[in-house]
Amino acid sequence: MKRGKVKNNVRYFRRLHNFTQEELSDRIGVHRQTIVALEKQKYEPSIGIVLMLSAVLNEPIDKLFFLEEKKE
């Protein structure tokens, strides 16, 4: 089975909660650049960061992260 790329909706939900990138990074304990890279789809976070994002944004993981369908 071919795996698609991990994509996310973090920017959408961050904005929905009116958090700046700095506020979100402070709440989950990472650098702001981590949030920047995540929102640009250039970083696949660890499970710990995924769980923190889910808790802080009050959204289930599958709403925040998903696999991009692989075109064959």
CHARMM internal coordinates of N, CA and C (Angstrom, degrees):
IC EDIT
DIST 1 N 1 CA 1.4562
DIST 1 CA 1 C 1.5223
ANGL 1 N 1 CA 1 C 108.87
DIST 1 C 2 N 1.3124
ANGL 1 CA 1 C 2 N 116.49
DIHE 1 N 1 CA 1 C 2 N 126.75
DIST 2 N 2 CA 1.4611
ANGL 1 C 2 N 2 CA 120.46
DIHE 1 CA 1 C 2 N 2 CA 178.75
DIST 2 CA 2 C 1.5168
ANGL 2 N 2 CA 2 C 109.58
DIHE 1 C 2 N 2 CA 2 C -83.76
DIST 2 C 3 N 1.3103
ANGL 2 CA 2 C 3 N 114.21
DIHE 2 N 2 CA 2 C 3 N 136.68
DIST 3 N 3 CA 1.4565
ANGL 2 C 3 N 3 CA 120.11
DIHE 2 CA 2 C 3 N 3 CA -178.50
DIST 3 CA 3 C 1.5156
ANGL 3 N 3 CA 3 C 110.07
DIHE 2 C 3 N 3 CA 3 C -95.51
DIST 3 C 4 N 1.3342
ANGL 3 CA 3 C 4 N 116.12
DIHE 3 N 3 CA 3 C 4 N 130.99
DIST 4 N 4 CA 1.4511
ANGL 3 C 4 N 4 CA 120.83
DIHE 3 CA 3 C 4 N 4 CA 174.27
DIST 4 CA 4 C 1.5148
ANGL 4 N 4 CA 4 C 109.72
DIHE 3 C 4 N 4 CA 4 C -79.15
DIST 4 C 5 N 1.2954
ANGL 4 CA 4 C 5 N 116.11
DIHE 4 N 4 CA 4 C 5 N 171.91
DIST 5 N 5 CA 1.4581
ANGL 4 C 5 N 5 CA 121.98
DIHE 4 CA 4 C 5 N 5 CA 179.49
DIST 5 CA 5 C 1.5320
ANGL 5 N 5 CA 5 C 110.19
DIHE 4 C 5 N 5 CA 5 C -76.87
DIST 5 C 6 N 1.3206
ANGL 5 CA 5 C 6 N 116.21
DIHE 5 N 5 CA 5 C 6 N 142.56
DIST 6 N 6 CA 1.4656
ANGL 5 C 6 N 6 CA 120.83
DIHE 5 CA 5 C 6 N 6 CA 177.28
DIST 6 CA 6 C 1.5280
ANGL 6 N 6 CA 6 C 108.48
DIHE 5 C 6 N 6 CA 6 C -74.71
DIST 6 C 7 N 1.3030
ANGL 6 CA 6 C 7 N 116.13
DIHE 6 N 6 CA 6 C 7 N 126.43
DIST 7 N 7 CA 1.4651
ANGL 6 C 7 N 7 CA 123.31
DIHE 6 CA 6 C 7 N 7 CA 177.56
DIST 7 CA 7 C 1.5222
ANGL 7 N 7 CA 7 C 108.18
DIHE 6 C 7 N 7 CA 7 C -118.65
DIST 7 C 8 N 1.3294
ANGL 7 CA 7 C 8 N 116.33
DIHE 7 N 7 CA 7 C 8 N 166.20
DIST 8 N 8 CA 1.4569
ANGL 7 C 8 N 8 CA 118.52
DIHE 7 CA 7 C 8 N 8 CA -179.25
DIST 8 CA 8 C 1.5209
ANGL 8 N 8 CA 8 C 112.44
DIHE 7 C 8 N 8 CA 8 C -146.56
DIST 8 C 9 N 1.3268
ANGL 8 CA 8 C 9 N 114.00
DIHE 8 N 8 CA 8 C 9 N 163.22
DIST 9 N 9 CA 1.4709
ANGL 8 C 9 N 9 CA 123.35
DIHE 8 CA 8 C 9 N 9 CA 177.06
DIST 9 CA 9 C 1.5298
ANGL 9 N 9 CA 9 C 110.30
DIHE 8 C 9 N 9 CA 9 C -115.32
DIST 9 C 10 N 1.3105
ANGL 9 CA 9 C 10 N 117.56
DIHE 9 N 9 CA 9 C 10 N 28.14
DIST 10 N 10 CA 1.4626
ANGL 9 C 10 N 10 CA 121.54
DIHE 9 CA 9 C 10 N 10 CA -175.04
DIST 10 CA 10 C 1.5225
ANGL 10 N 10 CA 10 C 111.05
DIHE 9 C 10 N 10 CA 10 C -60.80
DIST 10 C 11 N 1.3169
ANGL 10 CA 10 C 11 N 118.77
DIHE 10 N 10 CA 10 C 11 N -45.62
DIST 11 N 11 CA 1.4741
ANGL 10 C 11 N 11 CA 121.21
DIHE 10 CA 10 C 11 N 11 CA -179.26
DIST 11 CA 11 C 1.5307
ANGL 11 N 11 CA 11 C 110.56
DIHE 10 C 11 N 11 CA 11 C -56.50
DIST 11 C 12 N 1.3254
ANGL 11 CA 11 C 12 N 116.69
DIHE 11 N 11 CA 11 C 12 N -46.99
DIST 12 N 12 CA 1.4650
ANGL 11 C 12 N 12 CA 121.37
DIHE 11 CA 11 C 12 N 12 CA -179.32
DIST 12 CA 12 C 1.5236
ANGL 12 N 12 CA 12 C 110.75
DIHE 11 C 12 N 12 CA 12 C -56.92
DIST 12 C 13 N 1.3373
ANGL 12 CA 12 C 13 N 117.60
DIHE 12 N 12 CA 12 C 13 N -50.85
DIST 13 N 13 CA 1.4595
ANGL 12 C 13 N 13 CA 120.55
DIHE 12 CA 12 C 13 N 13 CA -176.68
DIST 13 CA 13 C 1.5276
ANGL 13 N 13 CA 13 C 112.26
DIHE 12 C 13 N 13 CA 13 C -73.08
DIST 13 C 14 N 1.3342
ANGL 13 CA 13 C 14 N 117.54
DIHE 13 N 13 CA 13 C 14 N -30.97
DIST 14 N 14 CA 1.4696
ANGL 13 C 14 N 14 CA 119.93
DIHE 13 CA 13 C 14 N 14 CA 175.32
DIST 14 CA 14 C 1.5259
ANGL 14 N 14 CA 14 C 109.57
DIHE 13 C 14 N 14 CA 14 C -62.23
DIST 14 C 15 N 1.3239
ANGL 14 CA 14 C 15 N 115.97
DIHE 14 N 14 CA 14 C 15 N -46.07
DIST 15 N 15 CA 1.4690
ANGL 14 C 15 N 15 CA 120.53
DIHE 14 CA 14 C 15 N 15 CA 179.45
DIST 15 CA 15 C 1.5254
ANGL 15 N 15 CA 15 C 111.75
DIHE 14 C 15 N 15 CA 15 C -66.76
DIST 15 C 16 N 1.3244
ANGL 15 CA 15 C 16 N 117.10
DIHE 15 N 15 CA 15 C 16 N -36.31
DIST 16 N 16 CA 1.4590
ANGL 15 C 16 N 16 CA 122.22
DIHE 15 CA 15 C 16 N 16 CA 177.73
DIST 16 CA 16 C 1.5334
ANGL 16 N 16 CA 16 C 110.41
DIHE 15 C 16 N 16 CA 16 C -58.73
DIST 16 C 17 N 1.3415
ANGL 16 CA 16 C 17 N 116.63
DIHE 16 N 16 CA 16 C 17 N -35.91
DIST 17 N 17 CA 1.4613
ANGL 16 C 17 N 17 CA 122.22
DIHE 16 CA 16 C 17 N 17 CA 179.00
DIST 17 CA 17 C 1.5255
ANGL 17 N 17 CA 17 C 112.87
DIHE 16 C 17 N 17 CA 17 C -90.66
DIST 17 C 18 N 1.3267
ANGL 17 CA 17 C 18 N 116.75
DIHE 17 N 17 CA 17 C 18 N 4.92
DIST 18 N 18 CA 1.4665
ANGL 17 C 18 N 18 CA 122.63
DIHE 17 CA 17 C 18 N 18 CA 179.61
DIST 18 CA 18 C 1.5280
ANGL 18 N 18 CA 18 C 113.29
DIHE 17 C 18 N 18 CA 18 C 57.21
DIST 18 C 19 N 1.3322
ANGL 18 CA 18 C 19 N 116.58
DIHE 18 N 18 CA 18 C 19 N 37.29
DIST 19 N 19 CA 1.4588
ANGL 18 C 19 N 19 CA 121.62
DIHE 18 CA 18 C 19 N 19 CA 174.67
DIST 19 CA 19 C 1.5232
ANGL 19 N 19 CA 19 C 108.85
DIHE 18 C 19 N 19 CA 19 C -95.37
DIST 19 C 20 N 1.3229
ANGL 19 CA 19 C 20 N 116.09
DIHE 19 N 19 CA 19 C 20 N 139.99
DIST 20 N 20 CA 1.4524
ANGL 19 C 20 N 20 CA 119.20
DIHE 19 CA 19 C 20 N 20 CA 167.93
DIST 20 CA 20 C 1.5276
ANGL 20 N 20 CA 20 C 107.25
DIHE 19 C 20 N 20 CA 20 C -78.75
DIST 20 C 21 N 1.3131
ANGL 20 CA 20 C 21 N 116.59
DIHE 20 N 20 CA 20 C 21 N 167.63
DIST 21 N 21 CA 1.4620
ANGL 20 C 21 N 21 CA 119.67
DIHE 20 CA 20 C 21 N 21 CA 175.58
DIST 21 CA 21 C 1.5268
ANGL 21 N 21 CA 21 C 109.91
DIHE 20 C 21 N 21 CA 21 C -60.28
DIST 21 C 22 N 1.3075
ANGL 21 CA 21 C 22 N 116.62
DIHE 21 N 21 CA 21 C 22 N -38.67
DIST 22 N 22 CA 1.4692
ANGL 21 C 22 N 22 CA 121.90
DIHE 21 CA 21 C 22 N 22 CA 179.43
DIST 22 CA 22 C 1.5304
ANGL 22 N 22 CA 22 C 111.14
DIHE 21 C 22 N 22 CA 22 C -63.82
DIST 22 C 23 N 1.3251
ANGL 22 CA 22 C 23 N 116.84
DIHE 22 N 22 CA 22 C 23 N -45.16
DIST 23 N 23 CA 1.4660
ANGL 22 C 23 N 23 CA 120.09
DIHE 22 CA 22 C 23 N 23 CA 179.04
DIST 23 CA 23 C 1.5248
ANGL 23 N 23 CA 23 C 111.65
DIHE 22 C 23 N 23 CA 23 C -61.76
DIST 23 C 24 N 1.3216
ANGL 23 CA 23 C 24 N 116.44
DIHE 23 N 23 CA 23 C 24 N -44.42
DIST 24 N 24 CA 1.4589
ANGL 23 C 24 N 24 CA 119.58
DIHE 23 CA 23 C 24 N 24 CA 179.88
DIST 24 CA 24 C 1.5277
ANGL 24 N 24 CA 24 C 110.75
DIHE 23 C 24 N 24 CA 24 C -64.88
DIST 24 C 25 N 1.3209
ANGL 24 CA 24 C 25 N 116.59
DIHE 24 N 24 CA 24 C 25 N -43.30
DIST 25 N 25 CA 1.4674
ANGL 24 C 25 N 25 CA 119.07
DIHE 24 CA 24 C 25 N 25 CA 179.98
DIST 25 CA 25 C 1.5259
ANGL 25 N 25 CA 25 C 110.94
DIHE 24 C 25 N 25 CA 25 C -62.79
DIST 25 C 26 N 1.3220
ANGL 25 CA 25 C 26 N 117.91
DIHE 25 N 25 CA 25 C 26 N -40.07
DIST 26 N 26 CA 1.4740
ANGL 25 C 26 N 26 CA 121.11
DIHE 25 CA 25 C 26 N 26 CA 177.27
DIST 26 CA 26 C 1.5294
ANGL 26 N 26 CA 26 C 111.31
DIHE 25 C 26 N 26 CA 26 C -62.50
DIST 26 C 27 N 1.3177
ANGL 26 CA 26 C 27 N 116.38
DIHE 26 N 26 CA 26 C 27 N -40.64
DIST 27 N 27 CA 1.4712
ANGL 26 C 27 N 27 CA 120.78
DIHE 26 CA 26 C 27 N 27 CA -177.71
DIST 27 CA 27 C 1.5262
ANGL 27 N 27 CA 27 C 112.94
DIHE 26 C 27 N 27 CA 27 C -67.09
DIST 27 C 28 N 1.3434
ANGL 27 CA 27 C 28 N 116.67
DIHE 27 N 27 CA 27 C 28 N -31.18
DIST 28 N 28 CA 1.4716
ANGL 27 C 28 N 28 CA 118.03
DIHE 27 CA 27 C 28 N 28 CA -179.08
DIST 28 CA 28 C 1.5238
ANGL 28 N 28 CA 28 C 112.83
DIHE 27 C 28 N 28 CA 28 C -104.40
DIST 28 C 29 N 1.3335
ANGL 28 CA 28 C 29 N 117.18
DIHE 28 N 28 CA 28 C 29 N -2.94
DIST 29 N 29 CA 1.4603
ANGL 28 C 29 N 29 CA 120.73
DIHE 28 CA 28 C 29 N 29 CA 173.79
DIST 29 CA 29 C 1.5162
ANGL 29 N 29 CA 29 C 115.79
DIHE 28 C 29 N 29 CA 29 C 79.19
DIST 29 C 30 N 1.3492
ANGL 29 CA 29 C 30 N 116.43
DIHE 29 N 29 CA 29 C 30 N 37.57
DIST 30 N 30 CA 1.4650
ANGL 29 C 30 N 30 CA 120.92
DIHE 29 CA 29 C 30 N 30 CA 175.96
DIST 30 CA 30 C 1.5277
ANGL 30 N 30 CA 30 C 108.73
DIHE 29 C 30 N 30 CA 30 C -127.57
DIST 30 C 31 N 1.3211
ANGL 30 CA 30 C 31 N 116.14
DIHE 30 N 30 CA 30 C 31 N 169.94
DIST 31 N 31 CA 1.4637
ANGL 30 C 31 N 31 CA 120.60
DIHE 30 CA 30 C 31 N 31 CA 175.27
DIST 31 CA 31 C 1.5260
ANGL 31 N 31 CA 31 C 109.66
DIHE 30 C 31 N 31 CA 31 C -73.71
DIST 31 C 32 N 1.3175
ANGL 31 CA 31 C 32 N 116.57
DIHE 31 N 31 CA 31 C 32 N 152.22
DIST 32 N 32 CA 1.4676
ANGL 31 C 32 N 32 CA 121.10
DIHE 31 CA 31 C 32 N 32 CA 178.19
DIST 32 CA 32 C 1.5279
ANGL 32 N 32 CA 32 C 110.88
DIHE 31 C 32 N 32 CA 32 C -57.97
DIST 32 C 33 N 1.3280
ANGL 32 CA 32 C 33 N 117.09
DIHE 32 N 32 CA 32 C 33 N -35.24
DIST 33 N 33 CA 1.4622
ANGL 32 C 33 N 33 CA 120.77
DIHE 32 CA 32 C 33 N 33 CA -179.83
DIST 33 CA 33 C 1.5261
ANGL 33 N 33 CA 33 C 111.79
DIHE 32 C 33 N 33 CA 33 C -61.52
DIST 33 C 34 N 1.3252
ANGL 33 CA 33 C 34 N 117.04
DIHE 33 N 33 CA 33 C 34 N -27.59
DIST 34 N 34 CA 1.4609
ANGL 33 C 34 N 34 CA 120.61
DIHE 33 CA 33 C 34 N 34 CA 175.78
DIST 34 CA 34 C 1.5201
ANGL 34 N 34 CA 34 C 110.04
DIHE 33 C 34 N 34 CA 34 C -64.26
DIST 34 C 35 N 1.3226
ANGL 34 CA 34 C 35 N 117.00
DIHE 34 N 34 CA 34 C 35 N -42.76
DIST 35 N 35 CA 1.4697
ANGL 34 C 35 N 35 CA 121.67
DIHE 34 CA 34 C 35 N 35 CA 178.30
DIST 35 CA 35 C 1.5269
ANGL 35 N 35 CA 35 C 109.86
DIHE 34 C 35 N 35 CA 35 C -66.30
DIST 35 C 36 N 1.3317
ANGL 35 CA 35 C 36 N 116.63
DIHE 35 N 35 CA 35 C 36 N -41.31
DIST 36 N 36 CA 1.4679
ANGL 35 C 36 N 36 CA 120.96
DIHE 35 CA 35 C 36 N 36 CA 177.95
DIST 36 CA 36 C 1.5292
ANGL 36 N 36 CA 36 C 109.86
DIHE 35 C 36 N 36 CA 36 C -57.84
DIST 36 C 37 N 1.3289
ANGL 36 CA 36 C 37 N 117.12
DIHE 36 N 36 CA 36 C 37 N -51.16
DIST 37 N 37 CA 1.4638
ANGL 36 C 37 N 37 CA 121.53
DIHE 36 CA 36 C 37 N 37 CA -178.73
DIST 37 CA 37 C 1.5248
ANGL 37 N 37 CA 37 C 111.07
DIHE 36 C 37 N 37 CA 37 C -63.21
DIST 37 C 38 N 1.3153
ANGL 37 CA 37 C 38 N 116.63
DIHE 37 N 37 CA 37 C 38 N -39.93
DIST 38 N 38 CA 1.4621
ANGL 37 C 38 N 38 CA 121.73
DIHE 37 CA 37 C 38 N 38 CA 179.19
DIST 38 CA 38 C 1.5335
ANGL 38 N 38 CA 38 C 110.38
DIHE 37 C 38 N 38 CA 38 C -61.49
DIST 38 C 39 N 1.3266
ANGL 38 CA 38 C 39 N 116.24
DIHE 38 N 38 CA 38 C 39 N -47.23
DIST 39 N 39 CA 1.4629
ANGL 38 C 39 N 39 CA 120.69
DIHE 38 CA 38 C 39 N 39 CA -178.48
DIST 39 CA 39 C 1.5228
ANGL 39 N 39 CA 39 C 112.34
DIHE 38 C 39 N 39 CA 39 C -68.59
DIST 39 C 40 N 1.3220
ANGL 39 CA 39 C 40 N 117.69
DIHE 39 N 39 CA 39 C 40 N -24.99
DIST 40 N 40 CA 1.4650
ANGL 39 C 40 N 40 CA 121.39
DIHE 39 CA 39 C 40 N 40 CA 176.59
DIST 40 CA 40 C 1.5225
ANGL 40 N 40 CA 40 C 112.04
DIHE 39 C 40 N 40 CA 40 C -86.76
DIST 40 C 41 N 1.3323
ANGL 40 CA 40 C 41 N 116.16
DIHE 40 N 40 CA 40 C 41 N 6.32
DIST 41 N 41 CA 1.4654
ANGL 40 C 41 N 41 CA 122.50
DIHE 40 CA 40 C 41 N 41 CA 178.73
DIST 41 CA 41 C 1.5293
ANGL 41 N 41 CA 41 C 111.60
DIHE 40 C 41 N 41 CA 41 C 63.67
DIST 41 C 42 N 1.3429
ANGL 41 CA 41 C 42 N 117.45
DIHE 41 N 41 CA 41 C 42 N 30.56
DIST 42 N 42 CA 1.4671
ANGL 41 C 42 N 42 CA 121.63
DIHE 41 CA 41 C 42 N 42 CA -178.74
DIST 42 CA 42 C 1.5236
ANGL 42 N 42 CA 42 C 112.10
DIHE 41 C 42 N 42 CA 42 C -110.05
DIST 42 C 43 N 1.3184
ANGL 42 CA 42 C 43 N 117.41
DIHE 42 N 42 CA 42 C 43 N 7.58
DIST 43 N 43 CA 1.4568
ANGL 42 C 43 N 43 CA 120.94
DIHE 42 CA 42 C 43 N 43 CA -176.43
DIST 43 CA 43 C 1.5244
ANGL 43 N 43 CA 43 C 109.29
DIHE 42 C 43 N 43 CA 43 C -145.64
DIST 43 C 44 N 1.3293
ANGL 43 CA 43 C 44 N 116.06
DIHE 43 N 43 CA 43 C 44 N 129.25
DIST 44 N 44 CA 1.4627
ANGL 43 C 44 N 44 CA 121.46
DIHE 43 CA 43 C 44 N 44 CA 173.69
DIST 44 CA 44 C 1.5205
ANGL 44 N 44 CA 44 C 107.03
DIHE 43 C 44 N 44 CA 44 C -103.66
DIST 44 C 45 N 1.3311
ANGL 44 CA 44 C 45 N 117.54
DIHE 44 N 44 CA 44 C 45 N 110.44
DIST 45 N 45 CA 1.4626
ANGL 44 C 45 N 45 CA 121.06
DIHE 44 CA 44 C 45 N 45 CA -173.62
DIST 45 CA 45 C 1.5271
ANGL 45 N 45 CA 45 C 113.70
DIHE 44 C 45 N 45 CA 45 C -73.78
DIST 45 C 46 N 1.3167
ANGL 45 CA 45 C 46 N 114.55
DIHE 45 N 45 CA 45 C 46 N 162.22
DIST 46 N 46 CA 1.4671
ANGL 45 C 46 N 46 CA 121.10
DIHE 45 CA 45 C 46 N 46 CA 174.96
DIST 46 CA 46 C 1.5274
ANGL 46 N 46 CA 46 C 108.94
DIHE 45 C 46 N 46 CA 46 C -70.11
DIST 46 C 47 N 1.3050
ANGL 46 CA 46 C 47 N 116.00
DIHE 46 N 46 CA 46 C 47 N 164.01
DIST 47 N 47 CA 1.4646
ANGL 46 C 47 N 47 CA 120.52
DIHE 46 CA 46 C 47 N 47 CA 179.15
DIST 47 CA 47 C 1.5330
ANGL 47 N 47 CA 47 C 110.82
DIHE 46 C 47 N 47 CA 47 C -61.53
DIST 47 C 48 N 1.3183
ANGL 47 CA 47 C 48 N 117.83
DIHE 47 N 47 CA 47 C 48 N -32.78
DIST 48 N 48 CA 1.4615
ANGL 47 C 48 N 48 CA 120.75
DIHE 47 CA 47 C 48 N 48 CA 177.75
DIST 48 CA 48 C 1.5192
ANGL 48 N 48 CA 48 C 112.23
DIHE 47 C 48 N 48 CA 48 C -62.59
DIST 48 C 49 N 1.3236
ANGL 48 CA 48 C 49 N 116.29
DIHE 48 N 48 CA 48 C 49 N -44.38
DIST 49 N 49 CA 1.4685
ANGL 48 C 49 N 49 CA 120.28
DIHE 48 CA 48 C 49 N 49 CA 178.10
DIST 49 CA 49 C 1.5172
ANGL 49 N 49 CA 49 C 110.21
DIHE 48 C 49 N 49 CA 49 C -66.82
DIST 49 C 50 N 1.3245
ANGL 49 CA 49 C 50 N 117.14
DIHE 49 N 49 CA 49 C 50 N -40.33
DIST 50 N 50 CA 1.4715
ANGL 49 C 50 N 50 CA 121.13
DIHE 49 CA 49 C 50 N 50 CA 177.94
DIST 50 CA 50 C 1.5257
ANGL 50 N 50 CA 50 C 110.14
DIHE 49 C 50 N 50 CA 50 C -58.85
DIST 50 C 51 N 1.3229
ANGL 50 CA 50 C 51 N 117.16
DIHE 50 N 50 CA 50 C 51 N -45.78
DIST 51 N 51 CA 1.4646
ANGL 50 C 51 N 51 CA 120.87
DIHE 50 CA 50 C 51 N 51 CA 179.94
DIST 51 CA 51 C 1.5237
ANGL 51 N 51 CA 51 C 111.88
DIHE 50 C 51 N 51 CA 51 C -64.52
DIST 51 C 52 N 1.3379
ANGL 51 CA 51 C 52 N 116.67
DIHE 51 N 51 CA 51 C 52 N -40.51
DIST 52 N 52 CA 1.4747
ANGL 51 C 52 N 52 CA 119.95
DIHE 51 CA 51 C 52 N 52 CA 177.88
DIST 52 CA 52 C 1.5239
ANGL 52 N 52 CA 52 C 110.66
DIHE 51 C 52 N 52 CA 52 C -64.31
DIST 52 C 53 N 1.3246
ANGL 52 CA 52 C 53 N 117.27
DIHE 52 N 52 CA 52 C 53 N -43.84
DIST 53 N 53 CA 1.4657
ANGL 52 C 53 N 53 CA 120.45
DIHE 52 CA 52 C 53 N 53 CA 178.12
DIST 53 CA 53 C 1.5223
ANGL 53 N 53 CA 53 C 110.91
DIHE 52 C 53 N 53 CA 53 C -60.09
DIST 53 C 54 N 1.3093
ANGL 53 CA 53 C 54 N 116.25
DIHE 53 N 53 CA 53 C 54 N -43.70
DIST 54 N 54 CA 1.4616
ANGL 53 C 54 N 54 CA 120.74
DIHE 53 CA 53 C 54 N 54 CA 178.79
DIST 54 CA 54 C 1.5276
ANGL 54 N 54 CA 54 C 110.97
DIHE 53 C 54 N 54 CA 54 C -59.72
DIST 54 C 55 N 1.3216
ANGL 54 CA 54 C 55 N 116.57
DIHE 54 N 54 CA 54 C 55 N -43.19
DIST 55 N 55 CA 1.4674
ANGL 54 C 55 N 55 CA 120.96
DIHE 54 CA 54 C 55 N 55 CA -179.53
DIST 55 CA 55 C 1.5268
ANGL 55 N 55 CA 55 C 111.64
DIHE 54 C 55 N 55 CA 55 C -68.55
DIST 55 C 56 N 1.3186
ANGL 55 CA 55 C 56 N 117.19
DIHE 55 N 55 CA 55 C 56 N -47.26
DIST 56 N 56 CA 1.4726
ANGL 55 C 56 N 56 CA 121.26
DIHE 55 CA 55 C 56 N 56 CA -176.76
DIST 56 CA 56 C 1.5261
ANGL 56 N 56 CA 56 C 111.32
DIHE 55 C 56 N 56 CA 56 C -67.75
DIST 56 C 57 N 1.3302
ANGL 56 CA 56 C 57 N 116.67
DIHE 56 N 56 CA 56 C 57 N -39.99
DIST 57 N 57 CA 1.4611
ANGL 56 C 57 N 57 CA 120.05
DIHE 56 CA 56 C 57 N 57 CA -179.08
DIST 57 CA 57 C 1.5289
ANGL 57 N 57 CA 57 C 112.42
DIHE 56 C 57 N 57 CA 57 C -87.11
DIST 57 C 58 N 1.3454
ANGL 57 CA 57 C 58 N 115.93
DIHE 57 N 57 CA 57 C 58 N -4.71
DIST 58 N 58 CA 1.4616
ANGL 57 C 58 N 58 CA 121.95
DIHE 57 CA 57 C 58 N 58 CA 177.57
DIST 58 CA 58 C 1.5283
ANGL 58 N 58 CA 58 C 112.06
DIHE 57 C 58 N 58 CA 58 C 54.81
DIST 58 C 59 N 1.3303
ANGL 58 CA 58 C 59 N 114.33
DIHE 58 N 58 CA 58 C 59 N 45.66
DIST 59 N 59 CA 1.4612
ANGL 58 C 59 N 59 CA 121.26
DIHE 58 CA 58 C 59 N 59 CA 179.42
DIST 59 CA 59 C 1.5195
ANGL 59 N 59 CA 59 C 108.88
DIHE 58 C 59 N 59 CA 59 C -133.49
DIST 59 C 60 N 1.3286
ANGL 59 CA 59 C 60 N 117.80
DIHE 59 N 59 CA 59 C 60 N 146.42
DIST 60 N 60 CA 1.4659
ANGL 59 C 60 N 60 CA 119.68
DIHE 59 CA 59 C 60 N 60 CA 176.01
DIST 60 CA 60 C 1.5349
ANGL 60 N 60 CA 60 C 110.47
DIHE 59 C 60 N 60 CA 60 C -66.13
DIST 60 C 61 N 1.3059
ANGL 60 CA 60 C 61 N 115.37
DIHE 60 N 60 CA 60 C 61 N 150.22
DIST 61 N 61 CA 1.4617
ANGL 60 C 61 N 61 CA 121.11
DIHE 60 CA 60 C 61 N 61 CA -177.23
DIST 61 CA 61 C 1.5240
ANGL 61 N 61 CA 61 C 111.47
DIHE 60 C 61 N 61 CA 61 C -55.14
DIST 61 C 62 N 1.3342
ANGL 61 CA 61 C 62 N 117.44
DIHE 61 N 61 CA 61 C 62 N -40.14
DIST 62 N 62 CA 1.4660
ANGL 61 C 62 N 62 CA 118.98
DIHE 61 CA 61 C 62 N 62 CA -176.49
DIST 62 CA 62 C 1.5282
ANGL 62 N 62 CA 62 C 113.48
DIHE 61 C 62 N 62 CA 62 C -71.19
DIST 62 C 63 N 1.3234
ANGL 62 CA 62 C 63 N 117.83
DIHE 62 N 62 CA 62 C 63 N -11.19
DIST 63 N 63 CA 1.4684
ANGL 62 C 63 N 63 CA 120.22
DIHE 62 CA 62 C 63 N 63 CA 171.57
DIST 63 CA 63 C 1.5235
ANGL 63 N 63 CA 63 C 110.59
DIHE 62 C 63 N 63 CA 63 C -86.07
DIST 63 C 64 N 1.3331
ANGL 63 CA 63 C 64 N 116.51
DIHE 63 N 63 CA 63 C 64 N -27.67
DIST 64 N 64 CA 1.4552
ANGL 63 C 64 N 64 CA 121.26
DIHE 63 CA 63 C 64 N 64 CA -179.30
DIST 64 CA 64 C 1.5238
ANGL 64 N 64 CA 64 C 112.93
DIHE 63 C 64 N 64 CA 64 C -85.44
DIST 64 C 65 N 1.3388
ANGL 64 CA 64 C 65 N 117.05
DIHE 64 N 64 CA 64 C 65 N -37.43
DIST 65 N 65 CA 1.4643
ANGL 64 C 65 N 65 CA 122.19
DIHE 64 CA 64 C 65 N 65 CA -174.73
DIST 65 CA 65 C 1.5171
ANGL 65 N 65 CA 65 C 110.77
DIHE 64 C 65 N 65 CA 65 C -128.93
DIST 65 C 66 N 1.3318
ANGL 65 CA 65 C 66 N 115.26
DIHE 65 N 65 CA 65 C 66 N 145.41
DIST 66 N 66 CA 1.4530
ANGL 65 C 66 N 66 CA 120.78
DIHE 65 CA 65 C 66 N 66 CA 178.76
DIST 66 CA 66 C 1.5263
ANGL 66 N 66 CA 66 C 109.04
DIHE 65 C 66 N 66 CA 66 C -155.77
DIST 66 C 67 N 1.3240
ANGL 66 CA 66 C 67 N 115.47
DIHE 66 N 66 CA 66 C 67 N 161.94
DIST 67 N 67 CA 1.4603
ANGL 66 C 67 N 67 CA 120.50
DIHE 66 CA 66 C 67 N 67 CA 176.55
DIST 67 CA 67 C 1.5208
ANGL 67 N 67 CA 67 C 109.41
DIHE 66 C 67 N 67 CA 67 C -92.00
DIST 67 C 68 N 1.3068
ANGL 67 CA 67 C 68 N 115.32
DIHE 67 N 67 CA 67 C 68 N 128.52
DIST 68 N 68 CA 1.4502
ANGL 67 C 68 N 68 CA 120.74
DIHE 67 CA 67 C 68 N 68 CA 174.71
DIST 68 CA 68 C 1.5326
ANGL 68 N 68 CA 68 C 107.38
DIHE 67 C 68 N 68 CA 68 C -69.02
DIST 68 C 69 N 1.2892
ANGL 68 CA 68 C 69 N 116.29
DIHE 68 N 68 CA 68 C 69 N 135.34
DIST 69 N 69 CA 1.4587
ANGL 68 C 69 N 69 CA 118.85
DIHE 68 CA 68 C 69 N 69 CA -179.09
DIST 69 CA 69 C 1.5159
ANGL 69 N 69 CA 69 C 109.21
DIHE 68 C 69 N 69 CA 69 C -68.97
DIST 69 C 70 N 1.3117
ANGL 69 CA 69 C 70 N 114.50
DIHE 69 N 69 CA 69 C 70 N 130.16
DIST 70 N 70 CA 1.4665
ANGL 69 C 70 N 70 CA 122.14
DIHE 69 CA 69 C 70 N 70 CA -178.59
DIST 70 CA 70 C 1.5241
ANGL 70 N 70 CA 70 C 109.03
DIHE 69 C 70 N 70 CA 70 C -81.05
DIST 70 C 71 N 1.3281
ANGL 70 CA 70 C 71 N 116.83
DIHE 70 N 70 CA 70 C 71 N 124.40
DIST 71 N 71 CA 1.4585
ANGL 70 C 71 N 71 CA 120.91
DIHE 70 CA 70 C 71 N 71 CA 176.05
DIST 71 CA 71 C 1.5177
ANGL 71 N 71 CA 71 C 108.43
DIHE 70 C 71 N 71 CA 71 C -84.39
DIST 71 C 72 N 1.3069
ANGL 71 CA 71 C 72 N 115.61
DIHE 71 N 71 CA 71 C 72 N 134.94
DIST 72 N 72 CA 1.4678
ANGL 71 C 72 N 72 CA 119.37
DIHE 71 CA 71 C 72 N 72 CA -179.32
DIST 72 CA 72 C 1.4986
ANGL 72 N 72 CA 72 C 111.61
DIHE 71 C 72 N 72 CA 72 C -110.11
END
COOR INIT
IC SEED 1 N 1 CA 1 C
IC BUILD
